[in-house]
Amino acid sequence: MKNQQNLITRESAVWLGLCGVAGSLVLFAGDMLFYFRGDSTDLVLNMGMASSQSIIASGLCALIAAWLYTLAAGQIYYAFQATKKWQRLSVFFSFLAVMIAYGVIHGAFVAIATSAKNALELGLPANALTELARDANNALRTIVYIPFIIFTCLFTPLVWMKKTLYPRWLILVSPVVLFLLNDLIVRNLQGQWKTIIAGGYLNLMLTVFFLASTISLYRTAKNQPS
């Protein structure tokens, strides 16, 4: 497909990827505003101990990150330009749905943090009042598995068959592979590192993915004629 037929150019695709990196770092900062309390690895307790200002700021991070993640989805649209139209649109919209969900779900964590904080102020265990907020959050996560599965089932074979601008090695740092490595990476961590990696893992994995995606597309752009 000719470059002039694309809504997104090679140069803008790189910038959109950097928006994804920025979004992941913003939302990682939001994670840490919830979770980081020294060596404590009890994430619910840590949320309950967060200041009101930290909880509000973390919610704002979700909004900013959702905007940046939404822009970043355009990079996927560009990378799949050589695929069939239904494949390209399906990959794009499923990925876009997941990116928007990142902001929504993190924003819903404000309810968990607020409930945990209220419980501690009442002299109760941190998780005593969080059940409803956690159930609502889990319901959101369950729905998001649908577009995530659609994206994965199209992204992986199309990249492997070299139907896209991505090299095959990008599959190794694709969202589904990094997601499945979560427990393996986190289980042996202790103290602050466990809080940082476990608490921010879902956004850190997108940092890795968008960096790899952007670097690979940048190299492709340098090797192709204008």
TORDRENVEX-279992 format. One record per residue: residue number from 1; chain; x, y, z of N, C-alpha, C in turn. Coordinates in steps of 0.1 Angstrom, whole numbers, plus 5000, padded with zeros to 4 digits. Layout:
! TORDRENVEX-279992
SITE    n  chain   n.x   n.y   n.z  ca.x  ca.y  ca.z   c.x   c.y   c.z
SITE  NUM      A     X     Y     Z     X     Y     Z     X     Y     Z
...
END
This chain:
! TORDRENVEX-279992
SITE    n  chain   n.x   n.y   n.z  ca.x  ca.y  ca.z   c.x   c.y   c.z
SITE    1      A  5009  4988  5000  5000  5000  5000  5009  5012  5000
SITE    2      A  5006  5022  4991  5014  5034  4990  5012  5043  5002
SITE    3      A  5024  5049  5006  5024  5057  5018  5013  5068  5017
SITE    4      A  5011  5074  5005  5001  5085  5004  4987  5081  5007
SITE    5      A  4985  5068  5006  4971  5063  5009  4969  5061  5023
SITE    6      A  4979  5062  5031  4977  5060  5046  4974  5073  5053
SITE    7      A  4965  5071  5063  4962  5083  5071  4974  5086  5081
SITE    8      A  4982  5076  5083  4994  5077  5092  5006  5075  5085
SITE    9      A  5016  5085  5085  5028  5083  5079  5038  5076  5087
SITE   10      A  5050  5072  5081  5060  5065  5088  5065  5073  5100
SITE   11      A  5067  5086  5098  5072  5095  5108  5062  5096  5120
SITE   12      A  5050  5098  5116  5040  5100  5127  5037  5087  5134
SITE   13      A  5039  5076  5128  5038  5063  5135  5048  5061  5146
SITE   14      A  5060  5067  5143  5070  5066  5154  5066  5075  5165
SITE   15      A  5061  5087  5162  5057  5096  5173  5045  5090  5181
SITE   16      A  5036  5083  5174  5025  5077  5181  5030  5066  5191
SITE   17      A  5040  5059  5187  5046  5049  5196  5052  5055  5208
SITE   18      A  5058  5067  5206  5064  5074  5218  5053  5079  5227
SITE   19      A  5041  5082  5221  5029  5085  5230  5026  5073  5238
SITE   20      A  5027  5061  5233  5024  5049  5240  5034  5047  5252
SITE   21      A  5047  5050  5249  5057  5049  5259  5054  5059  5270
SITE   22      A  5051  5072  5266  5048  5082  5276  5035  5078  5284
SITE   23      A  5025  5073  5278  5013  5068  5285  5016  5058  5295
SITE   24      A  5024  5048  5291  5028  5037  5301  5035  5043  5313
SITE   25      A  5044  5052  5311  5052  5058  5322  5043  5067  5331
SITE   26      A  5033  5074  5325  5024  5082  5333  5015  5073  5341
SITE   27      A  5010  5062  5336  5002  5053  5343  5010  5045  5353
SITE   28      A  5022  5042  5350  5031  5035  5360  5033  5045  5372
SITE   29      A  5034  5058  5369  5035  5067  5381  5022  5067  5389
SITE   30      A  5011  5066  5382  4998  5065  5389  4998  5052  5397
SITE   31      A  5003  5041  5392  5004  5029  5400  5012  5031  5413
SITE   32      A  5023  5038  5412  5032  5040  5423  5025  5049  5434
SITE   33      A  5017  5058  5429  5010  5067  5438  5000  5059  5447
SITE   34      A  4995  5048  5441  4986  5039  5449  4995  5030  5458
SITE   35      A  5005  5024  5452  5011  5012  5458  5024  5014  5466
SITE   36      A  5032  5023  5463  5046  5023  5468  5046  5029  5482
SITE   37      A  5049  5021  5492  5050  5025  5506  5062  5017  5512
SITE   38      A  5074  5020  5508  5086  5014  5513  5086  4999  5510
SITE   39      A  5089  4991  5520  5090  4977  5518  5077  4969  5519
SITE   40      A  5066  4976  5522  5053  4969  5523  5049  4963  5509
SITE   41      A  5045  4951  5508  5041  4945  5496  5026  4941  5496
SITE   42      A  5019  4946  5506  5004  4944  5507  4998  4956  5499
SITE   43      A  4994  4953  5486  4990  4964  5478  4977  4971  5482
SITE   44      A  4968  4963  5488  4955  4969  5493  4958  4978  5505
SITE   45      A  4966  4973  5514  4970  4981  5526  4977  4994  5521
SITE   46      A  4986  4993  5511  4993  5004  5507  4984  5015  5501
SITE   47      A  4974  5010  5493  4964  5020  5488  4957  5027  5499
SITE   48      A  4953  5019  5510  4946  5025  5521  4955  5036  5528
SITE   49      A  4968  5034  5528  4977  5043  5534  4980  5055  5526
SITE   50      A  4976  5055  5513  4979  5066  5504  4972  5079  5508
SITE   51      A  4978  5090  5506  4971  5103  5510  4960  5105  5500
SITE   52      A  4951  5114  5504  4939  5117  5495  4945  5124  5482
SITE   53      A  4955  5132  5483  4961  5139  5472  4967  5129  5462
SITE   54      A  4973  5118  5467  4979  5108  5459  4969  5100  5451
SITE   55      A  4957  5097  5458  4946  5090  5452  4940  5098  5440
SITE   56      A  4938  5111  5443  4933  5120  5432  4943  5121  5421
SITE   57      A  4956  5123  5424  4966  5124  5413  4967  5111  5405
SITE   58      A  4965  5100  5411  4966  5087  5404  4954  5086  5394
SITE   59      A  4942  5090  5399  4931  5090  5390  4933  5099  5378
SITE   60      A  4939  5111  5380  4942  5120  5369  4952  5114  5359
SITE   61      A  4962  5106  5364  4971  5099  5356  4964  5089  5346
SITE   62      A  4953  5083  5351  4945  5074  5343  4940  5081  5331
SITE   63      A  4934  5093  5333  4929  5101  5322  4939  5105  5311
SITE   64      A  4951  5110  5316  4961  5114  5307  4967  5102  5299
SITE   65      A  4969  5091  5307  4974  5079  5300  4964  5073  5290
SITE   66      A  4951  5074  5293  4942  5069  5283  4942  5077  5270
SITE   67      A  4944  5090  5271  4946  5098  5259  4958  5094  5251
SITE   68      A  4969  5092  5258  4982  5089  5251  4981  5074  5245
SITE   69      A  4975  5065  5253  4974  5051  5248  4965  5051  5236
SITE   70      A  4954  5059  5236  4945  5059  5224  4952  5064  5212
SITE   71      A  4961  5074  5213  4969  5079  5202  4978  5068  5197
SITE   72      A  4984  5061  5207  4994  5050  5204  4988  5039  5195
SITE   73      A  4975  5036  5197  4969  5026  5189  4970  5028  5174
SITE   74      A  4972  5041  5170  4974  5044  5156  4986  5038  5150
SITE   75      A  4996  5035  5158  5008  5029  5154  5006  5014  5149
SITE   76      A  4997  5007  5156  4993  4994  5152  4986  4995  5138
SITE   77      A  4977  5004  5136  4970  5006  5124  4980  5008  5112
SITE   78      A  4990  5016  5115  5001  5018  5104  5008  5005  5101
SITE   79      A  5012  4998  5112  5021  4986  5110  5014  4975  5103
SITE   80      A  5000  4975  5103  4993  4964  5096  4987  4969  5083
SITE   81      A  4993  4979  5077  4988  4984  5064  4987  4975  5053
SITE   82      A  4996  4964  5053  4996  4955  5041  4986  4943  5043
SITE   83      A  4980  4942  5055  4970  4931  5057  4957  4935  5051
SITE   84      A  4948  4925  5050  4934  4927  5045  4927  4938  5054
SITE   85      A  4918  4945  5048  4912  4956  5055  4905  4951  5068
SITE   86      A  4898  4940  5068  4891  4935  5080  4901  4931  5091
SITE   87      A  4913  4926  5086  4923  4922  5096  4929  4935  5103
SITE   88      A  4932  4945  5094  4938  4957  5099  4928  4964  5109
SITE   89      A  4916  4965  5105  4906  4972  5114  4903  4964  5126
SITE   90      A  4903  4951  5125  4900  4943  5137  4911  4944  5147
SITE   91      A  4924  4943  5142  4935  4945  5151  4935  4959  5157
SITE   92      A  4933  4969  5149  4933  4982  5154  4923  4985  5165
SITE   93      A  4910  4981  5162  4899  4984  5171  4900  4976  5184
SITE   94      A  4904  4964  5183  4906  4955  5195  4917  4961  5204
SITE   95      A  4928  4965  5197  4939  4971  5205  4935  4984  5211
SITE   96      A  4927  4992  5203  4922  5005  5208  4913  5003  5220
SITE   97      A  4905  4992  5220  4896  4989  5231  4904  4986  5244
SITE   98      A  4914  4978  5242  4923  4975  5253  4930  4987  5259
SITE   99      A  4935  4996  5250  4942  5008  5255  4932  5017  5263
SITE  100      A  4920  5019  5258  4910  5027  5265  4907  5021  5279
SITE  101      A  4906  5008  5279  4903  5001  5291  4914  5003  5302
SITE  102      A  4926  5004  5298  4937  5007  5307  4933  5019  5316
SITE  103      A  4929  5030  5310  4926  5042  5317  4913  5040  5326
SITE  104      A  4903  5033  5320  4891  5031  5327  4893  5023  5340
SITE  105      A  4900  5012  5338  4902  5002  5349  4911  5009  5360
SITE  106      A  4921  5016  5356  4929  5023  5366  4921  5033  5373
SITE  107      A  4912  5040  5366  4904  5050  5373  4894  5043  5383
SITE  108      A  4890  5031  5379  4881  5024  5389  4888  5020  5401
SITE  109      A  4902  5019  5401  4909  5016  5413  4908  5027  5423
SITE  110      A  4904  5039  5419  4902  5049  5429  4892  5045  5439
SITE  111      A  4882  5038  5435  4871  5033  5444  4877  5023  5454
SITE  112      A  4886  5014  5449  4893  5004  5459  4902  5012  5469
SITE  113      A  4909  5021  5464  4918  5029  5472  4910  5037  5483
SITE  114      A  4900  5043  5478  4891  5051  5488  4885  5042  5498
SITE  115      A  4880  5030  5494  4874  5021  5503  4884  5016  5513
SITE  116      A  4896  5013  5509  4907  5008  5518  4910  5019  5528
SITE  117      A  4911  5031  5523  4914  5043  5532  4904  5045  5542
SITE  118      A  4891  5044  5538  4880  5046  5548  4880  5034  5558
SITE  119      A  4883  5022  5554  4884  5011  5563  4894  5013  5574
SITE  120      A  4906  5018  5570  4917  5020  5579  4913  5031  5589
SITE  121      A  4907  5042  5584  4902  5053  5593  4892  5049  5603
SITE  122      A  4884  5038  5599  4874  5032  5609  4880  5022  5618
SITE  123      A  4893  5019  5617  4900  5009  5625  4898  4995  5620
SITE  124      A  4894  4993  5608  4891  4980  5602  4903  4976  5593
SITE  125      A  4904  4963  5590  4914  4958  5580  4912  4966  5567
SITE  126      A  4923  4968  5559  4923  4976  5547  4913  4970  5537
SITE  127      A  4911  4957  5536  4903  4951  5526  4888  4949  5531
SITE  128      A  4885  4954  5543  4872  4952  5549  4860  4958  5540
SITE  129      A  4863  4969  5534  4852  4976  5527  4854  4976  5511
SITE  130      A  4864  4968  5507  4867  4969  5492  4860  4959  5483
SITE  131      A  4852  4950  5489  4847  4939  5481  4839  4944  5469
SITE  132      A  4830  4953  5471  4822  4958  5460  4830  4965  5449
SITE  133      A  4839  4973  5453  4848  4980  5444  4857  4971  5436
SITE  134      A  4862  4960  5443  4870  4950  5436  4862  4942  5426
SITE  135      A  4850  4938  5430  4841  4931  5421  4838  4939  5408
SITE  136      A  4835  4952  5410  4833  4960  5398  4845  4961  5389
SITE  137      A  4857  4962  5396  4869  4963  5388  4872  4949  5381
SITE  138      A  4869  4938  5387  4871  4925  5381  4861  4923  5369
SITE  139      A  4849  4929  5370  4840  4928  5360  4845  4935  5347
SITE  140      A  4851  4947  5349  4857  4954  5338  4868  4946  5332
SITE  141      A  4876  4940  5340  4888  4932  5335  4883  4921  5327
SITE  142      A  4872  4914  5331  4867  4902  5324  4863  4906  5310
SITE  143      A  4856  4917  5309  4851  4922  5296  4863  4925  5286
SITE  144      A  4873  4931  5292  4885  4935  5284  4892  4923  5278
SITE  145      A  4891  4911  5284  4897  4899  5278  4892  4896  5264
SITE  146      A  4880  4900  5261  4874  4898  5248  4882  4905  5237
SITE  147      A  4884  4918  5237  4892  4924  5227  4907  4920  5228
SITE  148      A  4912  4917  5240  4926  4913  5241  4928  4900  5234
SITE  149      A  4919  4890  5235  4920  4878  5228  4919  4880  5213
SITE  150      A  4909  4888  5208  4908  4891  5194  4921  4897  5189
SITE  151      A  4927  4906  5196  4939  4912  5191  4950  4902  5190
SITE  152      A  4952  4894  5201  4962  4884  5201  4961  4874  5190
SITE  153      A  4949  4869  5188  4947  4859  5177  4949  4864  5163
SITE  154      A  4949  4877  5161  4952  4882  5148  4967  4887  5148
SITE  155      A  4971  4894  5158  4984  4900  5158  4995  4889  5157
SITE  156      A  4994  4879  5164  5005  4869  5165  5007  4862  5151
SITE  157      A  4997  4856  5145  4999  4849  5132  5003  4859  5121
SITE  158      A  4997  4870  5121  5000  4880  5110  5015  4885  5111
SITE  159      A  5020  4887  5123  5034  4891  5124  5043  4880  5121
SITE  160      A  5039  4868  5125  5047  4856  5122  5048  4853  5107
SITE  161      A  5037  4855  5100  5037  4853  5086  5043  4864  5077
SITE  162      A  5048  4874  5084  5054  4886  5078  5044  4894  5069
SITE  163      A  5032  4895  5074  5022  4902  5067  5022  4917  5071
SITE  164      A  5030  4921  5081  5030  4934  5087  5044  4940  5085
SITE  165      A  5045  4952  5090  5058  4959  5090  5067  4955  5102
SITE  166      A  5062  4946  5110  5069  4942  5122  5078  4929  5119
SITE  167      A  5090  4929  5125  5098  4916  5124  5092  4906  5133
SITE  168      A  5095  4893  5131  5090  4882  5138  5093  4883  5153
SITE  169      A  5105  4888  5156  5110  4889  5170  5100  4897  5179
SITE  170      A  5092  4906  5173  5084  4914  5181  5073  4906  5189
SITE  171      A  5070  4894  5184  5061  4885  5191  5066  4882  5205
SITE  172      A  5079  4882  5207  5085  4879  5220  5082  4889  5230
SITE  173      A  5079  4901  5226  5076  4912  5235  5062  4917  5233
SITE  174      A  5053  4909  5227  5039  4913  5224  5032  4913  5238
SITE  175      A  5021  4920  5239  5014  4921  5251  5010  4907  5257
SITE  176      A  5006  4898  5249  5001  4885  5255  5013  4877  5261
SITE  177      A  5025  4877  5254  5037  4870  5260  5041  4877  5273
SITE  178      A  5042  4890  5273  5046  4897  5285  5036  4895  5296
SITE  179      A  5023  4894  5293  5012  4892  5303  5014  4878  5309
SITE  180      A  5017  4868  5301  5018  4854  5306  5031  4853  5314
SITE  181      A  5040  4861  5313  5053  4861  5321  5051  4868  5334
SITE  182      A  5040  4874  5337  5038  4882  5349  5042  4874  5361
SITE  183      A  5035  4863  5364  5037  4855  5376  5052  4850  5377
SITE  184      A  5057  4846  5366  5071  4841  5366  5081  4852  5370
SITE  185      A  5079  4864  5366  5088  4875  5369  5086  4880  5383
SITE  186      A  5073  4880  5388  5070  4887  5400  5072  4877  5412
SITE  187      A  5070  4864  5411  5069  4855  5422  5081  4855  5431
SITE  188      A  5093  4857  5426  5105  4856  5434  5110  4870  5439
SITE  189      A  5103  4880  5436  5107  4894  5440  5103  4896  5455
SITE  190      A  5111  4905  5461  5108  4908  5475  5108  4923  5478
SITE  191      A  5102  4928  5488  5103  4942  5493  5099  4952  5482
SITE  192      A  5106  4963  5481  5103  4974  5472  5102  4970  5458
SITE  193      A  5111  4961  5453  5111  4956  5439  5098  4949  5436
SITE  194      A  5093  4941  5446  5081  4934  5443  5069  4944  5442
SITE  195      A  5069  4954  5450  5058  4964  5449  5059  4971  5436
SITE  196      A  5071  4975  5432  5073  4983  5420  5069  4975  5407
SITE  197      A  5074  4963  5406  5072  4955  5395  5058  4949  5394
SITE  198      A  5053  4943  5406  5040  4938  5406  5029  4948  5405
SITE  199      A  5031  4960  5412  5021  4970  5411  5021  4977  5398
SITE  200      A  5032  4978  5391  5032  4985  5378  5034  4977  5366
SITE  201      A  5033  4963  5367  5036  4954  5357  5029  4956  5344
SITE  202      A  5016  4958  5344  5008  4959  5332  5011  4971  5324
SITE  203      A  5016  4982  5331  5020  4993  5323  5035  4992  5319
SITE  204      A  5043  4986  5327  5057  4984  5323  5058  4975  5311
SITE  205      A  5049  4965  5310  5050  4956  5298  5046  4964  5285
SITE  206      A  5038  4974  5286  5035  4983  5275  5046  4992  5272
SITE  207      A  5054  4996  5282  5066  5004  5279  5075  4996  5270
SITE  208      A  5077  4983  5274  5086  4974  5266  5080  4972  5252
SITE  209      A  5067  4969  5251  5061  4967  5238  5062  4979  5229
SITE  210      A  5058  4991  5234  5058  5003  5225  5073  5007  5222
SITE  211      A  5082  5005  5231  5096  5008  5227  5101  4999  5216
SITE  212      A  5098  4986  5217  5102  4976  5207  5095  4979  5194
SITE  213      A  5082  4982  5194  5074  4985  5183  5079  4997  5175
SITE  214      A  5082  5008  5183  5087  5020  5177  5101  5019  5171
SITE  215      A  5110  5012  5178  5123  5010  5173  5123  5002  5160
SITE  216      A  5114  4991  5159  5113  4983  5147  5108  4991  5136
SITE  217      A  5097  4999  5138  5091  5007  5127  5101  5018  5123
SITE  218      A  5108  5023  5132  5118  5034  5128  5129  5028  5119
SITE  219      A  5133  5016  5122  5143  5009  5114  5137  5006  5100
SITE  220      A  5125  5002  5100  5118  4999  5087  5117  5011  5079
SITE  221      A  5114  5022  5085  5112  5035  5078  5125  5040  5072
SITE  222      A  5136  5037  5079  5150  5041  5074  5153  5033  5062
SITE  223      A  5149  5021  5061  5153  5011  5051  5143  5012  5038
SITE  224      A  5133  5020  5040  5123  5021  5028  5125  5034  5021
SITE  225      A  5122  5034  5008  5122  5047  5001  5111  5056  5005
SITE  226      A  5113  5069  5005  5102  5078  5008  5091  5078  4998
END
